[in-house]
């Protein structure tokens, strides 16, 4: 009995230590969340202005933002992060290497995953040039889909469509152009 309790305590300590080490030190896939933090820092440090256009149906509004809060402006990218250890077998990863860099494509193997496609293109030096993603979700009231195309040198385009169960669809487009 004395040995059983000691063994359980020892196994519990080892198990806790292994879980903490694995989740803290490794990335399963490309981490959109970490990259977004770096991109926020880069754009903020460069003093990059933002020209943002929002279009909904036939209405459009454009704003020029001299000092944007990029942590808020780029928060939509974080929703495309698939870097979770439990999802390691839920995405197919394809790599295309070219003389200018490489493209990593992550395709969902299950319909129930919100992020269905994530494509990251990098230079030969490993710098991200673009991120393209497709998400979809369902609820009792509506279906929604979101497509993002982010270009590090020029800006982004986000298109979100929400369709209610009654068949009414609303599409919102947000374009952000970087101005240096």
C-alpha positions as CSV (number, residue, x, y, z in Angstrom):
1,X,0.0,0.0,0.0
2,X,2.8,2.4,0.9
3,X,4.5,1.7,-2.4
4,X,1.3,2.2,-4.4
5,X,0.8,5.7,-3.0
6,X,4.4,6.6,-3.7
7,X,4.1,5.3,-7.2
8,X,0.9,7.2,-7.8
9,X,2.5,10.4,-6.5
10,X,5.6,9.9,-8.7
11,X,3.5,9.2,-11.8
12,X,1.3,12.2,-11.1
13,X,4.4,14.5,-11.0
14,X,5.9,13.0,-14.2
15,X,2.6,13.3,-16.0
16,X,2.1,17.0,-14.9
17,X,5.6,17.9,-15.9
18,X,5.4,16.2,-19.4
19,X,2.1,18.0,-20.2
20,X,3.5,21.4,-19.2
21,X,6.7,21.0,-21.2
22,X,5.0,19.8,-24.4
23,X,2.4,22.5,-24.6
24,X,4.7,25.3,-23.7
25,X,7.6,24.6,-26.0
26,X,6.4,23.3,-29.3
27,X,4.0,24.4,-32.1
28,X,2.0,21.7,-33.8
29,X,1.5,23.8,-37.0
30,X,2.2,27.4,-38.0
31,X,1.0,29.6,-35.2
32,X,-1.1,32.4,-36.7
33,X,-1.6,33.8,-33.2
34,X,2.2,34.2,-32.5
35,X,2.7,35.6,-36.0
36,X,-0.1,38.1,-35.6
37,X,1.6,39.4,-32.4
38,X,4.8,39.9,-34.4
39,X,2.9,41.6,-37.3
40,X,1.2,44.0,-34.8
41,X,4.7,44.9,-33.5
42,X,6.1,45.4,-37.0
43,X,3.3,47.6,-38.3
44,X,3.2,49.7,-35.1
45,X,6.9,50.2,-34.9
46,X,6.9,51.3,-38.6
47,X,4.1,53.9,-37.9
48,X,2.0,52.3,-40.7
49,X,-1.2,54.1,-41.3
50,X,-4.4,52.2,-42.3
51,X,-7.0,53.0,-44.9
52,X,-10.0,50.8,-44.0
53,X,-13.0,50.4,-46.2
54,X,-16.1,48.5,-45.0
55,X,-18.7,47.5,-47.5
56,X,-22.1,46.0,-46.6
57,X,-24.6,45.4,-49.5
58,X,-24.6,48.7,-51.4
59,X,-23.2,50.9,-48.6
60,X,-19.6,51.7,-48.2
61,X,-17.5,53.7,-45.7
62,X,-13.8,54.5,-45.8
63,X,-11.6,55.7,-43.0
64,X,-8.0,56.8,-42.9
65,X,-6.6,55.9,-39.5
66,X,-3.3,57.6,-38.8
67,X,-2.5,55.7,-35.6
68,X,-4.4,52.4,-35.7
69,X,-4.5,49.9,-32.9
70,X,-3.2,47.0,-34.9
71,X,-3.9,44.5,-32.0
72,X,-7.6,45.2,-32.5
73,X,-7.4,45.7,-36.3
74,X,-5.8,42.3,-36.9
75,X,-7.6,40.4,-34.2
76,X,-9.6,38.6,-37.0
77,X,-6.5,36.7,-38.0
78,X,-6.3,34.9,-34.6
79,X,-9.5,33.0,-35.4
80,X,-7.6,31.2,-38.2
81,X,-5.1,29.7,-35.8
82,X,-5.1,25.9,-36.0
83,X,-2.0,25.4,-33.8
84,X,-3.5,23.0,-31.2
85,X,-1.9,19.6,-30.4
86,X,-5.3,17.9,-30.4
87,X,-5.7,18.9,-34.1
88,X,-2.5,17.3,-35.3
89,X,-4.3,14.6,-37.1
90,X,-7.2,16.8,-38.3
91,X,-5.4,18.7,-41.0
92,X,-3.5,17.6,-44.1
93,X,-0.3,19.6,-44.6
94,X,1.1,20.2,-48.1
95,X,4.4,22.0,-48.8
96,X,5.2,23.6,-52.1
97,X,8.9,24.8,-52.4
98,X,9.9,27.3,-55.1
99,X,12.9,29.3,-55.7
100,X,11.2,32.4,-54.1
101,X,10.1,30.6,-50.9
102,X,7.5,28.1,-49.9
103,X,3.8,27.7,-49.4
104,X,2.3,25.6,-46.5
105,X,-1.3,24.6,-47.1
106,X,-3.3,23.2,-44.2
107,X,-6.6,21.5,-45.2
108,X,-9.2,20.3,-42.7
109,X,-9.9,16.6,-42.8
110,X,-13.2,17.1,-41.0
111,X,-16.2,19.3,-41.9
112,X,-16.8,20.2,-38.2
113,X,-13.5,22.2,-38.0
114,X,-14.1,26.0,-38.3
115,X,-10.9,26.7,-40.2
116,X,-11.2,24.6,-43.4
117,X,-8.1,26.0,-45.2
118,X,-5.0,27.9,-44.2
119,X,-2.3,28.8,-46.7
120,X,0.9,30.5,-45.5
121,X,3.4,31.7,-48.1
122,X,7.0,32.6,-47.0
123,X,10.1,33.9,-48.6
124,X,13.3,31.9,-48.8
125,X,14.4,33.7,-45.6
126,X,11.3,32.4,-43.8
127,X,9.4,35.8,-43.7
128,X,5.7,35.5,-44.2
129,X,4.5,37.2,-47.4
130,X,0.8,36.2,-47.3
131,X,-1.8,34.3,-45.4
132,X,-5.0,33.1,-47.0
133,X,-7.7,31.4,-44.9
134,X,-11.3,30.0,-45.2
135,X,-13.5,29.5,-42.2
136,X,-17.1,28.4,-41.8
137,X,-19.4,27.8,-38.8
138,X,-22.9,26.8,-38.2
139,X,-25.4,27.6,-35.4
140,X,-29.1,27.0,-34.8
141,X,-29.8,30.4,-36.4
142,X,-27.3,30.8,-39.2
143,X,-24.4,29.6,-41.3
144,X,-21.4,31.8,-41.8
145,X,-18.3,31.7,-43.9
146,X,-15.2,34.0,-43.8
147,X,-12.4,34.3,-46.3
148,X,-9.2,36.4,-45.5
149,X,-6.4,37.3,-47.9
150,X,-3.6,39.1,-46.0
151,X,-0.6,40.5,-47.8
152,X,2.2,41.7,-45.5
153,X,3.3,44.4,-48.0
154,X,0.0,45.9,-48.9
155,X,-2.9,45.0,-46.6
156,X,-5.9,42.6,-46.3
157,X,-9.3,41.7,-47.6
158,X,-11.8,40.0,-45.4
159,X,-15.2,38.8,-46.7
160,X,-17.8,37.4,-44.3
161,X,-21.1,36.0,-45.4
162,X,-23.8,35.1,-42.9
163,X,-27.0,33.3,-44.1
164,X,-29.9,32.9,-41.7
165,X,-32.1,29.8,-41.7
166,X,-34.7,31.8,-43.5
167,X,-32.4,32.2,-46.4
168,X,-31.5,35.9,-46.0
169,X,-27.8,36.5,-46.6
170,X,-25.6,39.4,-45.5
171,X,-22.1,39.9,-46.9
172,X,-19.6,42.3,-45.3
173,X,-16.3,43.1,-47.0
174,X,-13.5,44.8,-45.1
175,X,-10.4,46.0,-46.9
176,X,-7.4,47.4,-45.1
177,X,-4.6,49.0,-47.1
178,X,-1.3,49.8,-45.4
179,X,0.0,53.3,-46.0
180,X,3.6,54.1,-45.2
